[in-house]
Amino acid sequence: MRVGSLGRSSPFLGRPRFLGWAGVCEDASGFALGAGLGLFLGWIAWPLEISEADPSVLERQSQADYALMIAMAYSEDQDLAEAFRRLSHLESEDTAEWFLGITIDAILDKQPSTDVGFMANLARDLGQSSPVLDPYLLQMESEEKR
């Protein structure tokens, strides 16, 4: 019987045959080798390196975390110009107003009062005010006196 254009019979036309445990072991070892090689190449040999990432591409929660880190740094160095420069990388139209909104969101999300205190202090120094910030500002002032 001649099947196909070359006149050979095809092994795929018949009933599929079971390769046995040897075939299963070959498949599993090939998968394990490929996964291991892929992990090695992805994590060790050529890992993804992100540098000079722009904070404006962060999600809103990550931007809030970034703003908190800026406020904490400001509480240490008291460099308002540097804090404003860092916040301006978030590309909001009114940086100080945006930061006030992030601070109020932190209050509404019931963030730790020390974190909100750092943010409230920076918001005040950026020229922003709100009655909801007053308790946190008083708390920060009383802690500074200690």
Rosetta silent file (secondary structure, phi, psi, omega in degrees, C-alpha in Angstrom):
SEQUENCE: MRVGSLGRSSPFLGRPRFLGWAGVCEDASGFALGAGLGLFLGWIAWPLEISEADPSVLERQSQADYALMIAMAYSEDQDLAEAFRRLSHLESEDTAEWFLGITIDAILDKQPSTDVGFMANLARDLGQSSPVLDPYLLQMESEEKR
SCORE:     score description
SCORE:     0.000 S_00000001
   1 L     0.000  130.088 -178.719    0.000    0.000    0.000 S_00000001
   2 L  -110.825  124.254 -179.560    1.443    3.352   -0.987 S_00000001
   3 L  -125.938  138.578  177.880    0.441    6.424    0.970 S_00000001
   4 L    87.647  172.337 -174.680    1.666    9.956    0.415 S_00000001
   5 L   -77.749  -22.290 -178.774    3.598   11.466   -2.447 S_00000001
   6 L   -93.845   -2.365  177.472    6.854    9.678   -1.687 S_00000001
   7 L    81.497   11.048  177.846    5.307    6.291   -1.587 S_00000001
   8 L  -102.389  151.011  175.301    6.108    5.606    2.038 S_00000001
   9 L   -83.481  144.594 -176.734    3.604    4.701    4.660 S_00000001
  10 L   -96.058  134.113  178.012    3.306    7.200    7.497 S_00000001
  11 L   -70.849  -14.217 -177.885    3.552    6.077   11.110 S_00000001
  12 L   -86.458   -9.999 -179.331    1.054    8.786   12.049 S_00000001
  13 L   -81.045  -23.122 -178.626   -1.793    7.339   10.022 S_00000001
  14 L   -85.823 -167.751  179.365   -2.133    4.280   12.167 S_00000001
  15 L   -69.067  133.940  178.338   -3.142    3.848   15.745 S_00000001
  16 L   -64.731  139.436 -178.354   -1.053    6.002   18.152 S_00000001
  17 L  -103.983  148.562  179.238    1.276    3.857   20.163 S_00000001
  18 L   -81.405  128.490 -175.855    2.063    4.230   23.855 S_00000001
  19 L   -82.397   -9.817  178.797    5.705    5.046   24.403 S_00000001
  20 H    81.602 -175.168 -176.862    5.795    3.535   27.878 S_00000001
  21 H   -66.496  -27.287  178.406    7.482    4.876   30.962 S_00000001
  22 H   -63.615  -41.773  178.553   10.654    5.599   29.042 S_00000001
  23 H   -67.115  -39.108  178.323    8.796    8.132   26.886 S_00000001
  24 H   -65.100  -42.753  179.485    7.143    9.716   29.907 S_00000001
  25 H   -65.399  -38.507  177.230   10.528   10.031   31.655 S_00000001
  26 H   -63.349  -43.823  179.250   12.059   11.573   28.523 S_00000001
  27 H   -63.243  -45.533 -178.729    9.253   14.120   28.339 S_00000001
  28 H   -65.422  -41.989  179.801    9.490   14.988   32.045 S_00000001
  29 H   -68.721  -35.584  176.198   13.274   15.314   31.979 S_00000001
  30 H   -64.815  -40.710  177.319   13.074   17.494   28.856 S_00000001
  31 H   -64.622  -45.877 -179.145   10.521   19.741   30.556 S_00000001
  32 H   -63.379  -41.474  178.787   12.628   19.972   33.745 S_00000001
  33 H   -64.045  -44.191  178.854   15.777   20.737   31.766 S_00000001
  34 H   -64.535  -42.790  178.530   14.010   23.430   29.744 S_00000001
  35 H   -65.121  -43.055  178.973   12.449   25.020   32.842 S_00000001
  36 H   -62.965  -43.452  178.569   15.774   24.964   34.678 S_00000001
  37 H   -64.308  -42.175  178.624   17.607   26.480   31.748 S_00000001
  38 H   -62.855  -43.312  177.965   14.926   29.148   31.361 S_00000001
  39 H   -64.984  -41.634  178.313   15.087   30.074   35.044 S_00000001
  40 H   -60.849  -47.349 -178.409   18.873   30.221   34.956 S_00000001
  41 H   -66.068  -39.902 -177.109   18.897   32.478   31.901 S_00000001
  42 H   -75.799  -32.469 -175.526   16.104   34.717   33.205 S_00000001
  43 H  -101.908  -32.022 -173.906   17.316   35.129   36.781 S_00000001
  44 H  -106.963  -57.726 -172.141   21.082   34.678   36.643 S_00000001
  45 H   -71.447  -51.527 -177.524   22.516   35.153   33.154 S_00000001
  46 L  -132.764   67.488 -179.714   20.282   37.934   31.744 S_00000001
  47 L   -71.423  156.812  177.927   17.985   39.275   34.458 S_00000001
  48 L   -71.023  127.819  179.374   15.660   42.178   33.733 S_00000001
  49 L  -121.430  118.724  177.787   17.284   45.434   34.805 S_00000001
  50 L  -107.820  124.647  178.388   15.164   48.542   35.126 S_00000001
  51 L  -131.432  150.758  179.359   17.032   51.775   35.626 S_00000001
  52 L    53.977   42.772  177.478   15.936   55.363   35.746 S_00000001
  53 L   -70.857  138.758 -178.096   12.278   54.370   35.941 S_00000001
  54 L   -84.369  126.310 -178.492    9.968   57.367   35.960 S_00000001
  55 H   -63.898  -17.556 -178.540    7.727   57.531   39.077 S_00000001
  56 H   -68.401  -16.283 -179.403    4.869   58.910   36.980 S_00000001
  57 H   -89.789   -1.340  179.662    4.230   55.432   35.560 S_00000001
  58 L   -70.929  153.921  173.078    3.559   53.959   39.008 S_00000001
  59 L   -68.776  164.518 -174.544    0.063   52.897   40.034 S_00000001
  60 H   -58.496  -43.053 -179.354   -1.763   55.229   42.421 S_00000001
  61 H   -65.679  -38.191  177.871   -0.973   53.149   45.530 S_00000001
  62 H   -69.010  -34.343  174.814    2.694   52.959   44.586 S_00000001
  63 H   -64.957  -37.989  177.225    2.714   56.719   44.027 S_00000001
  64 H   -64.866  -40.327  176.490    1.271   57.141   47.530 S_00000001
  65 H   -63.560  -41.295  178.012    4.039   54.928   48.923 S_00000001
  66 H   -62.522  -42.674  179.063    6.605   56.990   47.013 S_00000001
  67 H   -63.473  -38.532  177.173    5.085   60.203   48.410 S_00000001
  68 H   -63.454  -42.258  178.343    5.318   58.772   51.936 S_00000001
  69 H   -62.524  -37.401  177.469    9.003   57.975   51.411 S_00000001
  70 H   -65.391  -42.981  179.477    9.569   61.554   50.242 S_00000001
  71 H   -63.789  -38.981  177.990    7.773   62.884   53.330 S_00000001
  72 H   -66.800  -39.779  177.151    9.881   60.665   55.595 S_00000001
  73 H   -65.321  -38.733  178.567   13.077   61.857   53.906 S_00000001
  74 H   -63.495  -36.638  179.689   11.895   65.443   54.286 S_00000001
  75 H   -65.190  -24.640  179.145   11.378   64.931   58.013 S_00000001
  76 H   -85.577  -47.117 -172.706   15.051   63.962   58.253 S_00000001
  77 H  -101.230  -14.339  178.953   16.755   66.538   56.015 S_00000001
  78 L    55.751   32.756  179.005   14.196   69.412   55.985 S_00000001
  79 L   -99.602   92.049 -175.376   15.083   70.136   52.343 S_00000001
  80 H   -65.408  -38.531 -179.752   11.800   71.469   50.963 S_00000001
  81 H   -63.159  -41.489  178.808   13.181   72.187   47.491 S_00000001
  82 H   -67.537  -40.649  178.233   14.413   68.596   47.132 S_00000001
  83 H   -62.389  -43.587  179.252   11.112   67.186   48.396 S_00000001
  84 H   -64.837  -39.580  178.418    9.207   69.338   45.902 S_00000001
  85 H   -62.004  -43.370  179.312   11.550   68.269   43.091 S_00000001
  86 H   -64.413  -41.935  179.585   10.967   64.604   43.937 S_00000001
  87 H   -67.119  -32.204 -177.616    7.203   65.084   44.091 S_00000001
  88 H   -67.868  -16.476  176.621    7.190   66.925   40.765 S_00000001
  89 L   -68.550  -13.118 -179.534    8.408   63.736   39.058 S_00000001
  90 L   -82.029   -0.372  172.575    4.894   62.369   39.560 S_00000001
  91 L    55.458   47.028  170.607    3.697   64.723   36.812 S_00000001
  92 L   -97.562  155.818 -176.470    0.667   66.225   38.458 S_00000001
  93 L   -68.386  -43.668  177.125   -0.415   69.692   37.387 S_00000001
  94 L  -120.442   99.015 -172.370   -0.363   71.119   40.925 S_00000001
  95 H   -60.018  -45.609 -177.837    2.139   69.098   42.916 S_00000001
  96 H   -65.105  -41.413  178.787    1.292   70.553   46.325 S_00000001
  97 H   -65.730  -40.980  177.115   -2.459   70.101   45.801 S_00000001
  98 H   -60.835  -43.063 -179.186   -1.901   66.528   44.594 S_00000001
  99 H   -65.188  -37.887  175.461    0.186   65.788   47.679 S_00000001
 100 H   -60.434  -42.486  177.934   -2.559   67.156   49.941 S_00000001
 101 H   -62.034  -41.741  177.776   -5.014   64.795   48.230 S_00000001
 102 H   -63.766  -38.760  179.463   -2.673   61.829   48.762 S_00000001
 103 H   -66.088  -43.340  178.205   -2.310   62.821   52.435 S_00000001
 104 H   -65.499  -38.038  175.347   -6.084   63.020   52.918 S_00000001
 105 H   -60.747  -38.735  178.497   -6.435   59.639   51.179 S_00000001
 106 H   -64.283  -37.692  176.654   -3.930   58.215   53.679 S_00000001
 107 H   -65.136  -46.402 -179.339   -6.070   59.540   56.528 S_00000001
 108 H   -65.835  -30.755  178.072   -9.228   58.049   55.019 S_00000001
 109 L   -82.226    3.164  178.965   -7.447   54.724   54.446 S_00000001
 110 L    57.335   46.512  174.455   -6.528   54.720   58.157 S_00000001
 111 L   -69.304  160.220  179.149   -2.783   54.622   57.551 S_00000001
 112 L   -55.098  140.527 -173.843   -0.560   54.695   60.666 S_00000001
 113 H   -63.743  -30.258  177.769   -0.684   58.095   62.333 S_00000001
 114 H   -66.537  -40.559  177.696    3.093   58.515   62.245 S_00000001
 115 H   -63.266  -45.376  179.477    3.077   58.063   58.455 S_00000001
 116 H   -64.960  -34.116  177.803    0.222   60.540   58.078 S_00000001
 117 H   -62.207  -43.039  176.561    2.089   62.912   60.403 S_00000001
 118 H   -59.717  -44.349 -178.063    5.129   62.914   58.094 S_00000001
 119 H   -68.762  -40.425  179.707    2.884   63.605   55.125 S_00000001
 120 H   -63.900  -39.215  178.615    0.868   66.301   56.940 S_00000001
 121 H   -61.751  -45.135  178.682    4.079   68.077   57.935 S_00000001
 122 H   -67.663  -40.321  178.736    5.290   68.167   54.330 S_00000001
 123 H   -60.456  -42.756  178.039    1.859   69.236   53.042 S_00000001
 124 H   -61.738  -44.303 -178.284    1.847   72.146   55.515 S_00000001
 125 H   -70.315  -19.787  174.650    5.346   73.189   54.471 S_00000001
 126 L   -83.373    0.269  177.556    4.260   73.042   50.815 S_00000001
 127 L    92.316   13.311 -179.988    1.632   75.660   51.670 S_00000001
 128 L  -100.066  147.375  177.285   -1.361   73.348   51.873 S_00000001
 129 L  -144.104  150.750  176.658   -3.816   73.312   54.749 S_00000001
 130 L  -162.105  142.775  179.109   -6.856   71.360   55.767 S_00000001
 131 H   -61.151  -25.384 -179.097   -8.602   70.909   59.111 S_00000001
 132 H   -72.381  -16.368  179.400   -8.150   67.144   58.853 S_00000001
 133 H   -82.983  -22.619 -172.377   -4.360   67.600   59.034 S_00000001
 134 H   -54.564  -46.209 -179.633   -4.387   69.507   62.340 S_00000001
 135 H   -61.596  -34.342 -179.083   -4.476   66.483   64.709 S_00000001
 136 H   -74.829  -34.317  176.875   -1.539   64.891   62.910 S_00000001
 137 H   -67.987  -41.158  177.574    0.456   68.120   62.918 S_00000001
 138 H   -63.246  -39.744  179.163   -0.133   68.535   66.655 S_00000001
 139 H   -63.840  -43.207  179.349    0.951   64.944   67.220 S_00000001
 140 H   -64.388  -39.531  179.566    4.177   65.498   65.225 S_00000001
 141 H   -66.206  -39.242  179.700    4.912   68.708   67.170 S_00000001
 142 H   -69.477  -32.152  177.379    4.413   66.976   70.520 S_00000001
 143 H   -72.822  -32.870  178.578    6.745   64.142   69.455 S_00000001
 144 H   -68.985  -29.222 -179.783    9.407   66.633   68.341 S_00000001
 145 H   -72.969  -22.241 -177.477    9.375   68.271   71.792 S_00000001
 146 L   -70.113    0.000    0.000   10.208   64.975   73.488 S_00000001
